[in-house]
């Protein structure tokens, strides 16, 4: 049997469109931050669109200011290190400059079987699950995470 990997989704609604001076620093930092993620220990995969090295041109909703980010990591610890203990944390500290306050869950974590690439629909469903039911093995956060289930259970859920 394979092992488990950690999938994550985070979403946000920009305060202004790309090109606006208020959010342009966010877009200017994306290539550097995405490269940092890919070079980080434990990184496995991240969502990309056809227009470049990121996912900023994907439109999973009708709101053109709604952005999505998804990735897969080897563990909660490796993702946490990237998010909070790398240069990413400096950009994260500025999120209120770029994004409207979230009205619903904006980040979710869940376990997937090794090699599974989560879809946007799967990620959005995990956010919905977190909003509807709260923290559970199906959708959780850094503050309260769950151990990975046996891989055969993950294959049934994927």
C-alpha positions in Angstrom: 0.0 0.0 0.0 1.0 3.6 -0.6 1.2 6.2 2.0 -0.9 9.3 2.7 -0.2 12.8 1.6 -1.7 16.1 2.7 -3.9 18.1 0.3 -4.6 21.8 1.0 -6.9 24.4 -0.5 -7.0 28.1 0.3 -9.2 30.7 -1.4 -9.7 34.4 -1.2 -11.5 37.3 -2.9 -9.2 40.1 -3.9 -9.9 43.7 -2.8 -9.2 44.8 -6.4 -8.3 43.3 -9.8 -4.8 42.4 -10.9 -3.1 45.6 -12.1 -4.5 47.7 -9.3 -1.6 49.2 -7.3 -3.1 48.0 -4.1 -2.8 44.3 -5.0 0.0 44.3 -7.6 2.6 43.5 -4.9 0.8 40.2 -4.3 1.0 39.3 -8.0 4.6 40.5 -8.2 5.6 38.1 -5.4 3.8 35.0 -6.9 6.6 33.6 -9.0 9.1 33.8 -6.1 6.7 32.3 -3.6 5.6 29.5 -5.9 9.2 28.7 -6.6 9.9 28.6 -2.9 7.0 26.2 -2.4 8.3 23.9 -5.1 11.8 23.9 -3.6 10.5 23.3 0.0 11.0 19.9 1.7 7.8 17.9 1.5 6.3 19.6 -1.5 4.6 17.3 -4.0 2.3 19.2 -6.3 0.5 22.5 -6.8 -2.4 23.7 -8.9 -1.4 25.6 -12.1 -3.4 27.1 -14.9 -2.5 27.2 -18.6 -1.5 30.8 -18.6 1.5 30.6 -16.3 3.2 29.1 -13.3 0.4 29.8 -10.9 -3.4 29.4 -10.7 -4.4 33.0 -10.7 -6.2 32.8 -14.0 -8.4 29.8 -13.0 -12.0 30.9 -12.3 -13.8 28.3 -10.2 -16.6 30.7 -9.5 -18.3 33.5 -11.4 -16.5 36.1 -9.2 -13.4 37.3 -11.2 -11.7 38.4 -8.0 -12.0 34.9 -6.4 -8.6 33.1 -6.3 -7.8 29.5 -5.5 -4.6 27.8 -4.5 -4.2 24.0 -4.0 -1.2 21.9 -3.2 -0.2 18.5 -1.9 2.5 17.9 0.7 4.1 15.0 2.4 2.9 16.0 5.9 1.2 18.6 8.0 4.7 19.6 9.4 6.3 20.2 6.0 3.3 22.4 4.8 3.3 24.3 8.2 7.0 25.0 7.8 6.5 26.4 4.3 3.5 28.5 5.3 4.8 29.9 8.6 8.6 29.4 8.7 9.7 30.6 5.3 9.6 33.8 3.3 6.0 32.8 2.5 5.1 34.0 6.0 6.0 37.6 5.1 3.5 37.6 2.2 0.9 35.8 4.4 1.2 38.7 6.9 0.0 41.1 4.2 -3.1 39.0 3.2 -5.5 41.7 4.6 -4.0 44.2 2.2 -4.9 42.0 -0.7 -8.0 40.0 0.2 -11.4 40.7 1.6 -12.2 39.2 5.0 -13.5 35.6 4.6 -17.1 35.0 5.3 -16.7 31.2 5.1 -13.9 28.7 5.5 -11.0 29.8 3.4 -8.5 27.0 4.0 -8.9 23.3 4.4 -6.6 20.3 4.8 -7.3 16.7 4.1 -5.5 13.4 3.5 -5.2 11.8 0.1 -3.5 8.6 -1.1 0.0 9.1 -2.4 -0.1 10.2 -6.1 -3.7 11.5 -5.9 -4.1 14.9 -7.6 -7.1 16.7 -6.0 -9.5 18.5 -8.3 -10.9 22.0 -7.7 -14.3 20.5 -7.1 -12.8 18.2 -4.5 -11.1 21.2 -2.8 -14.2 23.3 -2.8 -16.2 20.4 -1.4 -13.7 20.2 1.5 -14.2 23.9 2.3 -18.0 23.4 2.2 -17.7 20.4 4.5 -15.6 22.4 6.9 -18.2 25.2 6.9 -21.1 22.8 7.3 -19.8 20.3 9.8 -16.7 21.8 11.3 -13.4 20.1 11.9 -13.3 16.4 11.0 -10.9 13.9 9.3 -12.6 15.0 6.0 -11.6 18.7 6.4 -9.4 20.2 9.0 -6.9 23.0 9.7 -3.5 23.5 11.2 -5.0 24.3 14.6 -6.7 20.9 14.8 -5.5 18.2 12.4 -6.1 14.5 12.2 -3.8 11.6 11.7 -4.0 10.1 8.3 -6.4 7.1 8.0 -5.3 3.8 6.6 -4.5 4.2 2.9 -7.3 1.8 1.9 -9.8 4.1 3.5 -8.4 7.0 1.5 -8.7 5.2 -1.8 -12.4 4.7 -1.2 -12.8 8.4 -0.4 -10.7 9.8 -3.3 
